[in-house]
């Protein structure tokens, strides 16, 4: 865990340096994308379940993993499970959660709003990898299994240079 936090700190340090516009250094936009934490599956008819106790612990753990990262925006889909996953990190950054609809995401407006910022996006097993792919303009990541709540996609964009990293945080 300490090595992961150190790795994330290194990424943040690089991003802070890259975001400085002095000496014509280009702006960098960094997206951190995660799937919501464990949801309550006890009622199959419930299309908007809350997190389980394990899910609430994971949401707090995400906030701990991200504690050295200063987010400018925290996005979530409009579901209990995603909002509850985003809330600890948003609170730690004194931010309100910005809702987005992954089905109607206007990528031009979205990328314009996020330009030069550090952004957390909380989504779903089918939307999170696809959004990472859209940001990269590449089909790099596949849909994740319903049981996987541990993936962290980090997409960094500087001018036309795009890179990504996939970490698994258990």
C-alpha positions as CSV (number, residue, x, y, z in Angstrom):
1,X,0.0,0.0,0.0
2,X,2.8,2.4,0.8
3,X,4.5,1.8,-2.5
4,X,1.1,2.5,-4.3
5,X,0.7,5.7,-2.4
6,X,4.3,6.7,-3.3
7,X,3.6,5.9,-6.9
8,X,0.5,8.0,-6.8
9,X,2.5,10.8,-5.2
10,X,5.0,10.6,-7.9
11,X,2.3,10.9,-10.5
12,X,0.8,13.9,-8.8
13,X,4.2,15.6,-8.5
14,X,4.7,15.1,-12.3
15,X,1.2,16.4,-12.9
16,X,1.7,19.5,-10.8
17,X,5.0,20.2,-12.6
18,X,3.4,19.6,-16.0
19,X,0.4,21.9,-15.2
20,X,2.6,24.9,-14.7
21,X,2.2,27.1,-17.7
22,X,5.4,29.0,-17.2
23,X,8.1,28.6,-19.9
24,X,5.4,27.3,-22.3
25,X,5.0,24.0,-20.5
26,X,1.7,22.6,-21.8
27,X,-1.3,22.1,-19.5
28,X,-1.9,18.5,-18.4
29,X,-5.3,17.0,-17.7
30,X,-5.3,13.9,-15.5
31,X,-8.4,11.7,-15.1
32,X,-8.7,9.1,-12.3
33,X,-11.5,6.7,-13.2
34,X,-12.9,4.1,-10.8
35,X,-16.0,1.9,-10.7
36,X,-18.3,2.3,-7.7
37,X,-17.7,0.2,-4.6
38,X,-19.6,-2.9,-3.6
39,X,-23.3,-2.4,-4.0
40,X,-26.1,-4.1,-2.1
41,X,-27.4,-7.0,-4.3
42,X,-30.0,-8.3,-1.9
43,X,-33.0,-6.9,-3.8
44,X,-32.6,-7.8,-7.5
45,X,-35.4,-5.4,-8.4
46,X,-33.6,-2.4,-6.9
47,X,-32.0,-0.5,-9.8
48,X,-30.5,2.1,-7.5
49,X,-29.0,0.2,-4.5
50,X,-26.8,1.7,-1.8
51,X,-23.3,0.5,-0.9
52,X,-22.8,-2.5,1.4
53,X,-20.7,-2.0,4.5
54,X,-17.7,-3.4,2.5
55,X,-18.5,-0.9,-0.2
56,X,-18.6,2.0,2.3
57,X,-15.2,0.8,3.6
58,X,-13.8,0.7,0.0
59,X,-15.1,4.3,-0.6
60,X,-13.2,5.5,2.4
61,X,-10.2,3.5,1.2
62,X,-10.3,5.3,-2.1
63,X,-10.3,8.6,-0.3
64,X,-7.2,7.4,1.6
65,X,-5.5,6.2,-1.6
66,X,-6.2,9.7,-3.1
67,X,-5.4,11.7,0.0
68,X,-2.3,13.3,-1.5
69,X,-4.1,14.2,-4.8
70,X,-5.8,17.5,-5.1
71,X,-8.8,17.0,-7.3
72,X,-10.4,19.9,-9.1
73,X,-13.6,18.1,-10.0
74,X,-15.3,14.9,-8.8
75,X,-17.8,13.4,-11.2
76,X,-20.3,10.6,-10.5
77,X,-23.3,9.1,-12.3
78,X,-26.6,9.8,-10.6
79,X,-26.9,6.5,-8.7
80,X,-26.6,6.0,-4.9
81,X,-23.7,3.6,-5.3
82,X,-21.5,5.9,-7.4
83,X,-22.4,9.0,-5.3
84,X,-21.6,7.2,-2.1
85,X,-18.3,6.0,-3.6
86,X,-17.3,9.5,-4.7
87,X,-18.5,11.3,-1.5
88,X,-15.5,10.6,0.8
89,X,-13.0,11.9,-1.8
90,X,-15.2,14.9,-2.7
91,X,-15.5,15.8,0.9
92,X,-11.7,15.5,1.5
93,X,-11.2,17.9,-1.4
94,X,-14.0,20.3,-0.3
95,X,-15.8,19.7,-3.5
96,X,-19.4,19.1,-4.5
97,X,-20.0,16.0,-6.7
98,X,-20.8,16.9,-10.3
99,X,-23.3,14.5,-11.9
100,X,-22.8,13.2,-15.4
101,X,-24.7,10.8,-17.6
102,X,-22.4,8.3,-19.3
103,X,-25.0,7.7,-22.1
104,X,-25.1,11.4,-23.1
105,X,-21.6,12.5,-22.3
106,X,-20.7,15.3,-24.7
107,X,-17.0,14.6,-24.9
108,X,-16.1,18.1,-26.2
109,X,-17.9,19.9,-23.3
110,X,-16.6,17.4,-20.8
111,X,-13.0,17.6,-21.9
112,X,-13.2,21.4,-22.1
113,X,-14.5,21.6,-18.5
114,X,-11.8,19.2,-17.3
115,X,-8.9,20.8,-19.3
116,X,-5.8,21.3,-17.2
117,X,-7.4,19.8,-14.1
118,X,-7.2,16.7,-12.0
119,X,-10.4,14.8,-12.1
120,X,-12.0,11.8,-10.4
121,X,-14.7,10.0,-12.3
122,X,-16.8,7.3,-10.6
123,X,-18.8,5.1,-12.9
124,X,-19.8,1.5,-13.6
125,X,-18.3,-1.8,-14.8
126,X,-19.4,-1.1,-18.4
127,X,-18.9,2.7,-18.5
128,X,-15.6,3.3,-16.7
129,X,-13.3,1.3,-19.1
130,X,-15.2,2.7,-22.1
131,X,-14.8,6.3,-20.9
132,X,-11.0,5.6,-20.4
133,X,-11.0,4.4,-24.0
134,X,-12.9,7.4,-25.2
135,X,-10.4,9.8,-23.5
136,X,-7.5,7.9,-25.0
137,X,-9.3,7.6,-28.4
138,X,-8.2,3.9,-28.3
139,X,-9.9,0.6,-27.5
140,X,-7.3,-0.3,-24.9
141,X,-9.6,-1.5,-22.0
142,X,-12.4,-4.1,-21.9
143,X,-15.5,-4.0,-19.8
144,X,-14.7,-5.2,-16.3
145,X,-16.4,-8.1,-14.4
146,X,-19.3,-7.2,-12.1
147,X,-17.2,-8.4,-9.1
148,X,-14.3,-6.1,-9.9
149,X,-14.4,-2.9,-7.8
150,X,-10.7,-2.4,-7.6
151,X,-9.6,-1.0,-10.9
152,X,-8.1,2.5,-11.1
153,X,-7.6,3.9,-14.6
154,X,-5.3,6.9,-14.8
155,X,-5.4,8.8,-18.1
156,X,-3.1,11.7,-18.6
157,X,-3.4,14.1,-21.6
158,X,-0.9,16.7,-22.5
159,X,-1.6,18.3,-25.9
160,X,-1.8,15.4,-28.3
161,X,0.1,13.1,-26.0
162,X,-2.1,10.6,-24.2
163,X,-1.0,7.9,-21.7
164,X,-2.7,5.6,-19.3
165,X,-2.1,3.3,-16.4
166,X,-4.3,0.6,-14.9
167,X,-3.8,-0.2,-11.2
168,X,-5.7,-2.7,-9.1
169,X,-6.3,-1.5,-5.5
170,X,-7.6,-4.3,-3.3
